[in-house]
Amino acid sequence: HTSGRSARRVVEESRELIAERIGARPSEVVFCSGGTEANNLAIKGLFWARNAKDPSRDSIVFTSVEHHALLDPVTWLEKHEGAHVLTTPVDRIGRIKLDHVAADIEQNADRIAVLTTMWANNEMGTIQPVSKVVELARPHGILVHSDAVQAAGYVDINFEASGPDAMTITAHNLG
């Protein structure tokens, strides 16, 4: 029992430290094997939770430049769960076009279950306006996820202040 208690203490202290550093509560920190698993859990979990409460919420919004860790669960939901996918274009530097997000939301607000976007692009380094995306989605009850794997350790990330319902980070980019 002693070694188990010691291990648990390390895990819980780590959870508290991570939560403090990213502006979250310890209860909001869930450990997974990596970013891909965490993205799967977040996107599918948010979609299923929202769709279970309201079956007409069958749509997912994401950008045209998402990493496969986001693309794969979204296309899986489309193929296996009948999710309708709305792909938002980006500008020439890879930033999500907020006017298109706003238009998608305006036209489909009652159908969108979840909106997901990376925080920072893994190839171009473009930082997405996550807080603005949340501002557009929140009044319509749309859940928001951000894959912050590429941003963690490079830009300030504050889960509570930025407002998404779920966010993914991973240790391999933190050093």
N, C-alpha and C positions, 0 to 999 in steps of 0.2 A: 504493500500500500504506500510505503514511503516514496518509492520511485515514481509511482503513478501520481501521487499528490504533487511531487516536485515538477513533473512534466506538465500537469494541469496548471500549476501556478505560472510556469513560463508561458504557456499558451495564453492564459488570461491576461497576464501583464503585457504580452505582445499585442493582444487585441486592444487593450486600453491605450497603449502607446500609438498604435496605428490610428485608432479613432481620434485621438488628440491631434495627431499630425494632419489628418485630412478633414477635420471639422465634422466628425460624425460621433454618434454615441457608440459605446462598445457593443451594444446589442445589435447594431447595424453592420458590424463587421463579421462576415462569413468567410471562413477559410475554404479554399478549393485547391485543386492540384495545380491550377494555372489559369491564365487569362481566357483560354478557349472554353474551359469548363465553366468558368465564372460567367462568361458571356452567354453560354447556353442556358445556364440556370436563370440568369436575369431576364433575358429576352423571352424565353419560353414561359417562365414563371409569371412575369408581368402579363403576357398575352393571355395565358390560361386564366389567371385571376380575374382580369378585366372581362374576358369573354364569358366566364362562368357567371358573373354578376349580371351581364347583359349580352346575350348571344348575338345581338345585332352589331356588337363591337367586334368586327372580324377583320379589321385592316391594320396594317403595320406600315409606318413611314420610315424610310431610311434613305441615305444619300447614295449617289451613284459611285462613290469612291470608297466605300466601306471595305475594311479588312475582311478576309475570309472568316475570321472568328465571329464577325457579325453577319456576314452574308450567308454563311452556312445554316445557322439556326433559323434565319428569316426564310430562306428558300425551303428548308425542311417544313416549317410551319405552313408555307404555301402549298407544298406538295401533299403533306400528310394530314393537315388540319383544315385545309380549305381557306387559309388566310389570304386576303386580298392585299397585295403589296403595292405601295405607292413609292416610286423612286424619285427622290428630289434631286434636281441637277445642282451642280456646283459652279462657281465662277472660275475664271482662268487660273486662279491660285489655289483652287480646291476648297474654297469656303462655301458652305451651304448657302443657297439662295433663299434668304428669309422670306422674300415675297412669294416664292413658290410654296414654301412651308405654310405660310399664311393662307394662300389660295387653296392648298390641299385641305387644310383644316376647315376653312370656310365651306368648302364643297362637301366635305366628308366627316364633319365633326362628330356626328352621331354614330359613325361606323369605326372610327379609329380607336383601337385599343391601346396601342403603344407606338411611340416614336423613339427611334434609337439613332444615335450618331456618335462617331468617335470624337474625343475631346481634341486630340492632335493627330494629324495624318502621319502615318508611319513612313511614307515615302517623301512627302514634300515638307512636312513639319508645320503645315497650316493649323492654326488654332481655331477651333469652331466656337461660335458664340453660344455656348451651352445655356447660359442664363437667359438669353433672348429666346431660344427655342422653348425653354420651360415657360417663359412668359406667354408665348403664343399658345402652348398646349394646355396649361393649367386651367384656364377658365372653362374649358370644354371637357374636363375630366379625363384628359388623355395622359396616360402614364409615360414618363420619359426615362430612358436609360442612356447613359453615356459610357463608352469604352474609353477610359482614361489611362490605359496601359502605357501608351507612348508619351503621355503628358506627365505622369507621375515621376517626380524627381527632377523635372525640368522647368515646370511652371507651377505656380501656386494653385493648389487644388483645395477647394473647400466645399465639401459635399452639402452641408446645410445651406451655405450662402448661395451656391449655384442652383440648388433646388431640384435636381433630378430625383426620381423615386428610387433609382438604383444606379450604381456606378461600379465599374470594374477597374481594379488596379492589380498589378502583379509584382512580386518581389524581384524578378529577374532584371527589371530596368532600374531598380533603385540602388543597386550597388551593395 
